[in-house]
Amino acid sequence: MLKRLFTSTQLRILESNPNVVHVTEKAITYHPAFKVQAVKSYKEGYQPMQIFLAAGFDIAIIGAETPKKGLKRWRATYDKFGEEGLLMERRGKGSTGRPSSKELSTEEKLRRAEAKIKLLEAENGISKKARSSRKAGEAQTLTPSETFELIETTTRKHQLEGLIAYVCAAADVSRSGYYAWLKAEPVRQKREISDEADYQLIQTHFSSLKGKAGALTIKMHLERKDTVIMNHKKIRRLMRKYNLVAKVRQANPYLKMAKATQEHRTCPNLLERQFNQGEPGKVLLTDITYMRYGNGQWAYLSCVKDGATNQVPAHILSTSLELEIVEKTLEKLLSSMDYTIHPEAILHSDQGMHYTHPVFQDKVKKAGFKQSMSRRGNCWDNAPMESFFGHMKDELEYEDCQTIQELRQRVNEYILEYNTERYQWGFKKMTPDEYRSHLLTA
């Protein structure tokens, strides 16, 4: 096995040599006949370098030490087994010293099975402290460092030193990574000592403030009272590590929005589930749904649906649930209607805080809509909108999207296809756009 990797050009050159059976980025498999001839030439007085050059090998590619090392292995096999040893595959049979994929003995298989069981038992019994830093909703998987620590503890406790490679493979980590982790033990010890000293400082102020202080407050106390400069990110890390949870009430964004300058008001239900009143633009239904994408990220889709045609004339996808999402949806709806509103137009929604917000209600009124709302906790009062979201999430593959831009593109494509290509059985087998044109013409 070579320590360096062959380039694609070097691989092609080596593959063209008739004395090579197979070559990878790391190793060359020589033809058995070449091995026999090389040993015989060596016994006749030729040097390894001369033999490989005569066989068409570029020493700059294979390395200056390769001929010498190769001949040494082949001569040992030839002296012990004769030509037969070189003409037959003898890897792992005492010929060249290379590892082999030999059949494991029953005892070895049993030992490996026991090692895997011990590892699984240790992983299942790992303390909650090791997982305490996980955020809600994250998969409860071990970090590489935790896995290495688990392997070290298990192998030491059950004397599995000879099975390190197997245990690492079973834990889905690299053996080199494990040994690098072992080598870094002094660094971890030094950091642990430093963390402990910093924790004592943080703990002093955390206790003096009766546990009602967050990282920023503690940072200010450290600077003002102890003249210690400590990054707030480090303080948060140490608070998580040592389970210091501040007893501070967190602000509720929804409650914060509800406490506007004016009181939020609900509106009466003007529809009474009469969604389809036969006139495009007369009944417009709206709502917001959640869409998860990427690494546990959330996006919010605000839509408007025409009750008479099932058309979706406006939608906004945002990463924020601020009031702006419904304001932009309303603006896009007006733009799609060329700011020409049906004289009896009704905008119907649930009693969500966005729709009860006085700022939004004022904009709806100025646009010329009558505002209607479902009864509290009654999803049937806005059933067509709920139905659209349900079908969209069943049909649209979006959870593999990694960015908001990718998710937005898929949603745009789906709604465009829904409006222009989705035939509706109850609407004379027309698409929403076609049925809208049909009603306007009629």
C-alpha positions in Angstrom: 0.0 0.0 0.0 1.4 3.4 -1.0 1.3 6.4 1.2 0.5 8.8 -1.7 -2.3 8.8 -4.1 -2.0 8.3 -7.9 -3.5 11.0 -10.1 -5.9 10.1 -12.9 -3.1 10.5 -15.5 -0.8 8.2 -13.5 -3.5 5.7 -13.2 -3.9 5.5 -16.9 -0.2 5.1 -17.4 0.0 2.3 -14.9 -3.1 0.5 -16.3 -1.5 0.5 -19.8 1.5 -1.5 -18.4 1.0 -5.3 -19.2 2.7 -6.2 -15.9 -0.1 -4.6 -13.9 -3.3 -6.5 -13.2 -5.1 -3.8 -11.4 -4.4 -0.4 -9.9 -6.2 1.9 -7.5 -5.4 5.4 -6.2 -3.4 3.7 -3.4 -2.1 0.4 -4.6 -0.8 -1.6 -7.6 -1.5 -5.3 -8.1 1.3 -6.8 -10.2 1.0 -9.7 -12.6 2.1 -13.0 -11.0 4.4 -13.8 -14.0 6.1 -10.5 -13.5 6.8 -11.3 -9.9 8.4 -14.6 -10.8 10.5 -13.0 -13.6 11.5 -10.2 -11.3 12.8 -12.6 -8.6 14.7 -14.6 -11.2 16.3 -11.5 -12.6 17.3 -10.4 -9.1 19.0 -13.7 -8.5 20.9 -13.2 -11.8 22.4 -10.0 -10.4 20.0 -7.3 -11.6 19.0 -4.5 -9.2 15.3 -3.9 -8.3 15.4 -0.5 -10.0 16.8 -2.0 -13.2 14.1 -4.7 -13.2 11.2 -2.3 -12.8 12.6 0.1 -15.4 13.0 -2.7 -17.9 9.4 -3.7 -17.2 8.3 -0.2 -18.3 7.5 1.3 -14.9 8.1 5.1 -14.3 10.0 5.3 -11.0 8.7 8.9 -10.6 5.2 7.5 -10.4 5.6 4.4 -8.3 8.3 5.8 -6.0 12.0 5.0 -5.6 11.4 2.6 -2.7 8.7 0.5 -4.3 11.0 -1.8 -6.4 13.2 -2.6 -3.4 10.2 -3.3 -1.1 8.4 -5.3 -3.7 11.3 -7.6 -4.5 11.9 -8.1 -0.8 8.4 -9.5 -0.3 8.4 -11.6 -3.5 11.8 -13.1 -2.7 10.6 -14.2 0.8 7.5 -15.9 -0.8 9.6 -17.5 -3.6 12.1 -18.9 -1.1 9.4 -20.4 1.0 6.8 -21.5 -1.5 8.7 -21.4 -4.9 7.1 -20.1 -8.1 3.7 -21.6 -6.9 3.6 -19.1 -4.1 3.9 -16.1 -6.4 1.6 -17.5 -9.1 -1.2 -18.0 -6.5 -2.8 -15.3 -4.4 -1.1 -15.6 -1.0 -2.1 -12.3 0.7 -2.6 -12.8 4.4 -1.1 -16.3 4.2 2.4 -15.4 5.6 3.8 -14.5 2.2 3.9 -10.8 2.0 2.7 -9.6 5.4 -0.3 -7.9 4.0 -3.7 -8.2 5.7 -6.3 -10.5 4.2 -10.0 -11.1 4.2 -9.6 -14.6 5.7 -12.6 -16.4 7.2 -13.0 -15.5 10.8 -12.9 -18.3 13.4 -16.0 -19.0 15.5 -14.2 -17.6 18.5 -13.3 -14.4 16.8 -16.9 -14.0 15.5 -18.2 -14.5 19.0 -15.8 -12.0 20.4 -16.8 -9.4 17.9 -20.5 -10.0 18.5 -19.9 -9.5 22.3 -18.0 -6.3 21.6 -20.8 -4.9 19.6 -23.3 -5.8 22.3 -21.2 -4.1 24.9 -21.0 -1.0 22.8 -24.8 -0.9 22.2 -25.4 -1.4 25.9 -23.1 1.5 26.8 -24.7 3.7 24.2 -28.3 2.9 25.4 -27.2 3.5 29.0 -25.4 6.8 28.4 -26.2 9.4 30.9 -28.7 12.2 30.2 -25.9 14.7 30.9 -24.2 13.8 27.6 -27.4 14.7 25.7 -28.5 17.7 27.8 -27.2 20.3 25.3 -29.6 19.1 22.6 -32.2 21.5 21.4 -35.8 20.5 21.4 -36.7 18.6 18.2 -33.1 17.6 17.4 -32.2 14.0 16.8 -30.8 12.5 20.0 -27.6 11.3 18.4 -24.1 11.3 19.9 -21.5 13.7 18.8 -18.2 12.2 17.5 -16.4 13.2 20.7 -19.1 11.5 22.8 -18.8 8.4 20.6 -15.0 8.3 20.9 -15.4 8.6 24.7 -17.9 5.8 24.7 -15.5 3.5 22.7 -12.6 4.3 25.0 -14.7 3.5 28.1 -16.2 0.3 26.6 -12.9 -1.1 25.3 -11.1 -0.3 28.5 -13.8 -1.8 30.8 -14.3 -5.0 28.8 -10.6 -5.4 27.5 -11.4 -5.0 23.8 -8.1 -3.4 22.8 -7.7 -5.9 19.9 -11.0 -4.9 18.4 -10.6 -1.1 18.2 -11.0 -1.1 14.4 -14.1 -3.3 14.6 -15.7 -1.3 17.4 -15.1 2.0 15.5 -16.7 0.6 12.4 -19.7 -0.6 14.5 -20.0 3.0 15.9 -19.7 4.5 12.4 -16.6 6.5 13.2 -13.1 6.3 11.8 -10.3 4.6 13.6 -7.9 7.4 12.8 -10.3 9.9 14.3 -10.5 7.8 17.5 -6.8 7.7 17.9 -6.6 11.4 17.1 -9.1 12.0 19.9 -7.0 9.9 22.3 -3.9 11.9 21.4 -5.7 15.1 22.2 -6.5 14.1 25.7 -4.0 16.6 27.3 -5.6 19.4 25.4 -9.1 18.4 26.6 -7.8 18.1 30.2 -6.3 21.6 30.0 -9.6 23.0 28.6 -11.6 21.2 31.3 -9.5 22.8 34.0 -10.0 26.2 32.4 -13.8 25.6 32.1 -14.0 24.6 35.7 -12.3 27.8 36.8 -14.5 30.0 34.6 -17.6 28.1 35.8 -16.8 29.0 39.4 -16.8 32.7 38.5 -20.0 32.4 36.6 -21.6 30.3 39.4 -20.8 33.0 41.9 -22.7 35.7 40.1 -25.5 33.3 39.0 -26.1 32.4 42.7 -25.9 36.1 43.9 -28.5 37.0 41.4 -30.7 34.0 42.6 -30.6 32.3 39.2 -32.4 35.1 37.5 -29.6 36.2 35.3 -28.8 35.3 31.7 -25.4 35.3 29.9 -25.4 39.0 29.1 -26.2 40.0 32.7 -23.5 37.7 34.0 -21.0 39.1 31.5 -21.6 42.6 32.7 -21.2 41.6 36.4 -17.9 39.8 35.6 -16.6 42.9 33.8 -17.7 45.4 36.4 -17.1 43.5 39.7 -14.3 41.1 38.8 -12.7 43.0 35.8 -12.9 39.7 33.9 -13.6 39.9 30.2 -15.4 36.8 29.0 -17.2 36.3 25.7 -21.0 35.9 26.1 -20.9 32.9 23.8 -18.5 31.2 26.2 -20.7 32.0 29.1 -23.7 30.5 27.4 -21.6 27.3 26.6 -20.5 26.9 30.2 -24.1 27.5 31.4 -25.4 24.8 29.2 -22.5 22.5 30.1 -23.1 22.9 33.9 -26.8 23.1 33.6 -27.3 26.7 34.8 -30.8 27.7 33.5 -31.8 31.2 34.1 -35.2 31.7 35.6 -36.1 34.5 33.3 -39.5 34.8 31.6 -39.0 34.7 27.8 -40.9 37.2 25.6 -43.7 35.6 23.7 -43.6 37.1 20.1 -47.4 36.5 19.6 -48.3 38.1 22.9 -46.0 41.0 22.1 -47.7 41.6 18.8 -51.1 41.3 20.4 -50.2 44.2 22.8 -50.6 46.8 20.1 -51.6 50.4 20.6 -55.2 49.3 20.0 -57.1 46.3 21.2 -57.4 43.4 18.8 -60.9 42.8 17.6 -62.6 39.8 16.1 -65.2 40.0 13.3 -68.5 38.2 12.8 -68.8 35.2 10.5 -70.4 36.7 7.4 -70.2 33.5 5.3 -71.8 30.8 7.4 -69.8 28.4 5.2 -71.3 29.7 2.0 -67.9 29.7 0.3 -69.0 29.5 -3.3 -71.3 32.4 -4.1 -70.8 32.0 -7.9 -68.9 35.2 -8.4 -65.1 35.4 -8.8 -63.5 37.8 -6.2 -66.5 38.0 -4.0 -65.4 35.4 -1.3 -61.7 35.3 -0.6 -60.4 32.9 2.0 -57.0 33.3 3.7 -54.9 31.5 6.2 -51.2 30.7 7.2 -49.6 27.3 7.4 -46.2 26.0 8.6 -43.7 24.3 6.4 -40.6 22.6 7.8 -37.4 22.4 5.7 -33.6 22.1 5.9 -32.1 21.4 9.3 -35.3 21.8 11.4 -36.1 25.3 10.0 -39.6 26.7 9.6 -41.2 28.7 6.9 -44.7 30.2 6.9 -47.0 30.3 3.8 -49.8 32.8 3.7 -52.4 32.2 0.9 -55.6 33.6 -0.4 -58.1 31.3 -2.2 -61.1 32.4 -4.3 -64.2 30.5 -2.9 -65.9 30.6 -6.3 -63.1 29.3 -8.5 -60.6 27.6 -6.1 -58.0 29.9 -7.7 -55.0 31.0 -5.5 -54.4 34.6 -6.6 -51.9 35.5 -3.9 -49.4 33.8 -1.7 -46.3 34.8 0.4 -43.7 32.5 1.8 -41.6 33.9 4.7 -39.3 32.9 7.4 -41.0 35.3 9.8 -44.4 35.3 11.4 -44.5 39.1 11.8 -47.5 41.1 10.7 -45.7 41.9 7.4 -46.5 38.4 6.0 -50.3 39.1 5.9 -49.7 42.7 4.8 -47.7 41.6 1.8 -50.3 38.9 1.0 -53.0 41.6 0.9 -50.9 43.8 -1.3 -50.2 40.9 -3.7 -53.9 40.1 -3.8 -54.9 43.6 -4.7 -52.2 43.7 -7.4 -53.5 40.4 -8.9 -57.0 42.0 -9.1 -55.6 45.2 -10.6 -57.0 46.9 -7.5 -60.5 46.4 -8.8 -62.5 45.0 -5.9 -65.9 43.3 -6.0 -68.4 45.7 -4.4 -69.5 42.9 -2.0 -66.0 41.4 -1.5 -65.5 39.5 1.7 -62.0 38.5 3.1 -62.6 35.5 5.4 -60.0 34.1 7.9 -59.7 32.5 11.3 -59.2 34.5 14.5 -55.4 34.5 14.3 -53.6 37.5 15.8 -52.5 38.6 12.4 -56.1 39.1 11.2 -57.4 40.6 14.5 -54.5 43.2 14.4 -55.9 46.7 14.1 -53.3 47.7 11.5 -54.2 44.8 9.2 -58.0 45.4 9.8 -57.5 49.0 8.8 -55.8 48.1 5.6 -58.5 45.5 4.7 -61.2 48.1 5.2 -59.4 50.8 3.1 -58.9 48.2 0.3 -62.7 47.8 0.2 -63.2 44.3 1.7 -65.6 43.3 4.4 -63.8 41.2 7.0 -65.2 37.9 8.2 -63.8 35.4 10.7 -64.4 31.7 11.6 -65.7 30.9 15.0 -63.0 30.2 17.5 -61.6 26.6 17.2 -63.8 25.7 14.3 -61.7 24.7 11.3 -64.8 23.9 9.2 -65.6 27.6 8.9 -62.6 27.9 6.6 -62.6 24.4 5.2 -61.6 25.2 1.5 -58.4 26.9 2.7 -57.6 24.1 5.1 -58.2 21.5 2.3 -55.9 23.3 -0.1 -53.0 23.3 2.5 -53.7 19.6 3.2 -53.5 18.6 -0.5 -50.5 20.8 -1.1 -48.5 19.1 1.8 -49.5 15.7 0.6 -48.4 16.3 -3.0 -45.5 18.7 -2.8 -42.1 17.2 -1.8 -40.5 20.0 0.0 -38.9 18.7 3.2 -35.6 18.0 1.4 -35.2 21.7 0.6 -32.1 23.2 2.2 -32.7 26.9 1.7 -35.7 29.2 1.8 -35.1 30.1 -1.9 -35.4 26.5 -2.9 -38.6 26.0 -0.9 -40.0 29.2 -2.4 -39.4 28.0 -5.9 -41.2 24.7 -5.3 -44.2 26.4 -3.7 -44.4 28.9 -6.6 -44.2 26.1 -9.1 -46.9 24.1 -7.3 -49.4 27.0 -7.0 -48.8 28.0 -10.7 -49.5 24.4 -11.7 -52.5 24.3 -9.4 -54.0 27.4 -11.0 -53.3 26.6 -14.6 -53.2 22.8 -14.9 -55.2 21.3 -12.0 -58.6 20.2 -13.4 -61.5 20.5 -10.9 -64.3 17.9 -11.2 -66.8 20.1 -9.5 -66.0 23.1 -11.8 -66.9 21.5 -15.1 -63.5 19.8 -15.3 -61.7 23.1 -15.8 -58.6 24.5 -14.1 -59.2 27.3 -11.6 -57.9 29.9 -14.2 -60.2 28.5 -16.9 -63.2 28.4 -14.6 -62.6 32.0 -13.5 -62.6 33.1 -17.2 -65.7 31.0 -17.8 -67.6 32.7 -14.9 -66.5 36.2 -16.0 -67.6 35.5 -19.6 -71.0 34.1 -18.4 
